[in-house]
Amino acid sequence: MKDIKFKGIIAYPITPFDENEKVDIPLYKELLERLIVAGSHAVAPLGSTGVMPYLNDEEKLAITKATVEQVKGRVPILVGVSNLTTERTIYHAKAAEKEGADAVMIIPMSYWKLSDDEIVKHYEAVANEISIPIMAYNNPATAGIDMSPKLLKRLLEIPNVTMIKESTGDVQRMHYLKKELGDDVAFYNGSNPLALSAFAAGATGWCTAAPNLIPELNIALYDAVQKNDLNEAQKLFYKQINLLKFIVEKGLPRAIKAGLNFQGINGGQLRKPLQPLASEEVKQLEEILSSLQ
């Protein structure tokens, strides 16, 4: 396998804001530290959970820098650098490498639907400007583009595109990738409700925001899979499935912030247009979390 620095539970930190909707870097570092201390195997700032599309260039750079400063080499760092334009994606990829990120993650963001050739050239352009690995991220629900297995195989011909994150929610895609690519390429699950199925299909890791709330259960599931203890893995997965479904359905930034607040942890504020969960949704989340204690 070309690059296996990222394994296990890859945790997504949220980006907290203060009352004036400014990024709260000190609070971000506190929340990031919780993920590291809890045993996350890697961290991935500036993804959907980190509301990356709602941040300006300076804020993205500040989060990247703060992440490297706080992690201090304890776990690998995967920085989201996606942008609408290739030029801005290259800008953030180069900045992430300069700051000390171990790899970058790119999803093909677009207003108009991009062709396969446009997507390949986008990744090639970024890859030509950096030397660290790239994770190709497929999530049609947020990007509006579904990268087919055929396209993903084309992207993997680019030398430093060494990882795939699959978030379509289709476990058959993962089986296809494993069958077609074998052990040459690492693929990662980005669909929380498919955590157990993805590991069964051969996923190298699970990219998730859940460790903000239930790190012990997430890590225990991965450990059970590593031990080939299917019965224990099933028990652990079934225990957390309701929460995994909830945070996806209600929106990761909203749900994680509400869950942190319930646990007595300051999760900061949201940036508009995002709004807090409705009271009934908060009650539902609290009941789910209480059942896990």
N, C-alpha and C positions, 0 to 999 in steps of 0.2 A: 504494500500500500504506500502510495507516494507521500502522504503526510497524515500522521495520526496523532498529532499534538493534542487535538481536541477529542476527548472521550467522555462518556458518562453524562452527567447533568450539567448542561451549559445554561447558566441562569441569566435571565434578563432583568437588569435593574430598571426601575421606573425613573423618570426624570421629574423631580418634585419642583413645584413653583411656590413662590411666596405669595402674600396677599395681593401684591401688585403684578402678579403673573410674570415675575422675573425668575429665571432659573436659580434655584437655591443650591449652590455648589456644596457648602458645608453639610447640608442635610443629605444631599446626594451621596457624599462620601460615607456618611453614617449608614445609610441604607445599603450601599455597596459592601461595606465592611460586614454587615450582617450576613450577606450571601456568602462571603468568603469564609467567615468563622463557622458558618453552618455546614461547611464541607462541600460546597459547589465545586465541581471539577474545572470549571471555566466560567467566564462572565462575558456577556455580549451586550454592551451598551449601544444605544442609538438604533434600536429596532422598533417594531410596532409598539411594544410596551413603553419604550422610552420616547414615544411620540416624535420620532425623528422628523417627519414631514412638517411639524409645527415649529421647528427650531430654525433660527437663522444660522448663517455660516459661523459667526463668532461663538454662538452658544454650542454648536456641535463641536467646535474645536476645544471649547472649555470643558465639555463633558469628556472628550477623549483624553485630554491632558490630566484631568482630575482622576480618571480611571487608572491611568498608568501610575500616577503618584500614589494612589491609595493601595493598589494591588501590590506594588513593590516586588513584582516577579513571582508572587506566590502561586498564581494560577495563570493559565493562558488567557489572552484577551482577544476577542473577536469583535471588531468595530464595524457597525453598519455605516456605509458610506454612500448609499444610494441617492441618486438625484435625478431630476428630469433630464438634465443635459449630460452628455459625456464629459464635457469640460469641467463641470462642477463635481462630477463623480471622481474624476482624476484628481482634482484639487484635494478632496477630502481623503482619498486613498493615499496620496503622497503624504499628507499631513499625519494620518494615522501611522504610517510606517515610520515617519520621522520621530514621532512621539514615543514609539516603542511598542506598538500593537503587534501581536503575533500573526494576525491574519485580518482580512476584511471580508465583509459580507455584502453582496450586491444583488438587489432585486431590480428588474428592468421596469422602472417607473415610467409611465407615459400618459399623455392626454389622448393622443391618437394611438390606435393599436399598432405596435411595431411588428415588422416582418421578421422572420427568422434571421435573415441576412443582416438586418439592422441590429438585432440583439447580439449576434455573434461579433459584429464589428465593434459594438459598444464594449463588450467584455475584452476584446483584443486590444482596444485602445487603452483601457485601464491597465491591463496586464503588462503592456509594453512599458508602462511608466513606473511600475513598482516591482520589487523582488519577493515580497512576502506572499503567502498563499491567498487564494480567493475562494470563498464559498459562494456558489451560485444558488440563489434563493428563489424558489418557485412557490408563489402564493397568489393565485389568481383572484382570491377574495379581496385582497388589498391592492394588488397591482393592476388588476384588470387584464392581465396577460397570463395565459397558461402555457408554460414551456413544456412541450411534449418530451417524452423520453428520447425521441430521435434528436430533438434540438439540444437536450442536455448532453447527449453523447458528443455532439459537435463541439459544445463548449469545453468539454473535457479534453479536447485535442489541443487546447491552449495550455502551454506548459504549466503555468502556476494556478490554473483553475483545477484544484485538487479535491474539492468537497462539494457536495450537493445537499441543500436543505429542502426537503419535500414537505409542503404544507397544504396539498390539495385535499387531504382527508381521504385519499384513495390508497388503501394499503396495497392494492395490486400494483400500483406504480413502484412501490418499494420492492416488492418481489421481483418485478421486471428489472429494476436497476441492479439488484443483487445477482440475478441470473445472467444479465448481460455483461455486467462489469466485474463480477466476482469480487476478489479482495483488492483489486487494483485501486479502487476509489472508495473513499469513505462517504457514506450518506447519513443524513441526520433527520430525525423526525421533528417537524414543527407543528404537528397537530396534536394537541394535548389529549383528546379522547382516544387517540390511537397509540398511546404510549406503549402499552404492552404488545399490541400487534406489530408495531414498528420494530421493537427489539426482536420479536420472533422472526421478522423478515430480514434481520441482519443489520439493523441500524447501529451505527457506531456510537451515537449519542442522541440526547433528547434536549432540544432547545426550548426552554420554557420559562414562563414568569412565575410558575407555581412555587418555586423555592422562596419567594418573598413571603409566603404564608405557611407552607408545609414542607420545608426542606427535608426533614427527617423521613417523611413518607416517600418523597421523590427519590432520595438517595438509597433508601432501603429497597425500593423496587428495582433500581439498577443493580444493586448488590445481589439481590435474589436471582436476577437474570444471569449475572456473571457466574453464579454458582450452579446454574441450570436447575434451580429449584422452582419448578413451574407452579406447584401448589402454593408456595409462599408468595411468588410473584403475583398470582391471581388474587390472593387475599388482599395484598397490599394495593393492587390496582383497583379492585372493586371498592375498597375503602375510600379512595380519593376521587373516584370517577365523577361523583356528583359535583365536587368543587371544580374539577377540570372542565366539565361541561359548562358550568355556571360562568366562570371567568371568561371563557371564549364567547359565550352567547351575549354577555352584558358588556363586553369590551374590556380588554386587559387593563388599560390605565385606570378606568373607573373602578373596576372590581378589585384590583390590587390595593388601591388607595383606601377603599372602604374596608377591606379586610385588615389592613394594617391598623386603621383607626380602631377597629373592634378589638384588636390585640393590644391596644394601648400604645401603639407606635405611631409617631408623626409621619404621615405619608405625604405631607405637603398639600398644595392646592393643584387644581387642574388649569390648563390654559384653554380659554374659549376658542372654539365653540363647544368643547367638551364640558359636560355638566355632571355633577355627582349622581350616583344612583338614586332612584326614587326610594322613598321610605319603605315601601313594600319589598323592593329589591334588597335593600339593606337588611331587612328582617330575615328574608330568605337566606342571604349569605351568612348572617350570624347564626342561624339555625344549623346550617351545613358545617360551619367551623366548630360550633359547640359540640356537634356529634363526633368530631374527630379528636376531641380532648380526652 
